[in-house]
Amino acid sequence: MDAVVNAVSAYVEKDEVTYNSVHELGALNVARGCKQQGVQSLIHISGIGADAASDSKYIAARGRGDLGVQQAFPGIVIFRPSVMFGRDDAFLNTLAKIVRLTPIIPLIGGGLTRLQPVHVDDVAEAVLHVLQTPDSAGKTYELCGPETHTLRQIVELVASCLGRRRLYISIPMDVAHSLARFFEHLPVAPFTVAQIDLLREDTVLTHGVPALSELGITPRSLQDSIAELAASR
């Protein structure tokens, strides 16, 4: 192999699948294996806000994973995308499902968290560009879309495009965190502790950090994708 892309992730810890085993040790094993086998290019898909010093198990594991792979494979390129969206995704489609099913929509933390969602195709294009551009070796990029919205604004956009009027109620972060711990024992969790932790901080582009613009990529619009989603229903 000339190039490897590690996009493995886990939002829930179950049995042997832990944040440490996936985001830290698993990522480190991939990086070491690539180094030993002489792989020329390695891209590691992390997440915006990854921080080894975080109080969140999930966010800290991703941060430690980033540090570990950089040591094991010095030329590695790390992508830290914001929440990703796209056709048949688990973000916009889930919001659309909730909007259609219930007249009252719960918003964690009042839906005030600011997001800068990025289209998955833009992330894929960034991967391709980096594999073709040796100058990117060793860099860390934050991948975000062109628009910044609060979570509530995104839900309202989805509801508007679907022609639905909805009421919104706020769920405090601490309450949502406790509910998530319970939900994680279900076969399919509506939301997880990791996702609540991610909503505690804005996931927007950090000033001065390399982004899609440095790769010559014009990111796709979230509002356009929401309109396309509504038109397809």
N, C-alpha and C positions, 0 to 999 in steps of 0.2 A: 504493500500500500504506500502511495505517495502522500496521502493526506487522511486525516481522521477528524471527525466532528463528534464531540461528546455532548449529546443533548438529553442525557438521562436525568430524570428528576423524580421526586416523590413528595407529595404534600401531606401524607399520612404515614405514621410509623405503625407497622404491623409485623409481628414476629421478627424475622431476620431483616426485614426492610426497615432500616432506621435512617435518620438524617445523616448520622455519622457514616454508616456503611455505604450510602449512596453518594452523598455530596462531598464527603471528605475522603474516606478510604477508597471508595470506588473510583472517584475521579483521579486520585493519586495513582492507583494501579494502572489506569488507562495511560496516564502521562508517562509513567515509568516504562510501561510496555512499549509505547511509541518510541521513547528514547533508545531503548535496548534494540529495537528492530530497525532503527535508522529511518523512521518516518520523517519526512521533510517538514510537513505542516500539521499542526494540531490546533483545532479551534475548540474552545470550551464554552458552552452556553451556560452562563450563570444567571444572575438576576439583579436588577437594579436595587441598590440598597444593601447588597451582601456585605456583612460586617462581622468579622471575627470577634469583636468586642460586644456584640449585641446581647441583650438579655434573652432574646428569643432563640430557642434551640435550633429552629429551622434557619433563621437568618445567620446565626453564628456559624453553623455548619457550612453554609454556602461560602461565607467569608473565609473560613479556614481552608476550605477546598480550593478557593482561588489562590491563596497563598502557597498551598502545597504544590499545585500543578505548576505554578510559576518557578518554583525551585527545582522541580523535577524535569521541566522542559522549558528552559529559558526563553526560547523563541515563540512560546505559545501565544495565541491571540485569544483574549477573553471578551466575550460579548455579554453585556448585562442589559437585556431588554426589559422594558416596562411590560405591563400586561399585554399579551398578544391577542389579536383578533383576526378573523378571516372566515372564509366560507366553511360552514359546518363546525365552527369552533365551539368551545365550551364556555365562552364569555358572553358574546352578544346573543347567541341562541338560548342560553340559560336565562338571561334577562328577559328576552322576548317571551319565553315560556311562562315565566313568573307574571309578567304583565298581562298575558292572556288569561291566566288561571285565577288570579285573585284581584279584587277591587282595592285591597289595602296592601301596600308593599312595605315591608320592614327594611329600614336602612341602617346598617351598622354605623354607629357613631354619627348618626344623622346624615350619612352619605356625604360628609364634608371633605373626605380625603381627596386630594387632587391627584389625578392620573393623567398620564400622557401615553395612551395606548398606541402600540405599533403593529402594523399589519405583518402577519407571518411571512408573506411573500417578500416584504422588504428585508426581513431578517435573513431569509434564504438568499436573497440577492446580495446581501452584505457578506454572507459566507462565501459565495462564489467569487465576489470581487477580491476578498482577502486571499483566497487561494491562488488568484492570478496576479497578486501584487505583493512581492516579497518585502516591500517597504513597510508593510503592516506588522511584521514580526515583532513580538514582544509587547504589543500595545493592548490596552484595555479600552473598549468602546461602550458607551451607553447608547442603546438603541431605543429611540422614542419617536412617536408620530409628530405631526405638525400642530396638533391641537391639545390644549390642556383643559380638562373638564373635572368637576367634582363627580364623585360616583352618582350623586343624585341627578346631576345634569345629564349624565349618560343615560340613566334610567328614564328620565323625562323625554329625552330624544327618541328612545326606543318606543315609549308609549305614544308619543306624538305621531311617529311614522306609522304606527299600527292603528292610529285613530282611536286610542283609548284614553280616558281620563281616569286618573287613579289618585287615591289618598296615600299619604306616606306617614309612617310612624318611625320614630327613632329608637334604636336599641343601643343602650350604652355599651361601650367596648368591653367592660368587665363582664357584663351579663352575656354578651355574645361569646366571649372567651369560655365561659363556663358551659354554655350550650354546646359549643364546638367540641369540648372534651367528651360530652355525652354522645354527640352525633358520630364521633370517630369510631364508636363501637358498633355502629350500624353498617350493613353491607355497602351502602352508598351514602356518604356523608354530604348533606346539602352545603355545608362549609366546614372548614377545618381550623384548628388552632393556628397553623402556619398562615392561612389566608387572613385570619383576624390580625395576626402579628404584622402582616404586610400592610394592612389598612391603618395601622397606627401612625405611619409616616407617609408623606406624599411620595409618589413614585414618578418624579419628573426629572428632566435632564439637569445634570449638575453643570454649572457654568464653567467653561474652560476644559471640559472633558471631551475627548474625541467622540464624534457622533456620526450619524448617517451622512451628514453633509460633507464630512472629510472623505467619504468613500464615493462622493459624487452621486448619491442616491437621494431623490426627492420622495419623501415618504407619502404613502397613500392616506387619504382622509378617512377618519372614523365616521364622520357624518355620511359620506358617500356609501360606506359599507352598510350602515344602518338602513339607509334608504333602499339599498339593493336587497337587504334581508327582508324588509317589509314588502317590497314588490314581489318577492318570490313566494310569499305566503298566500 
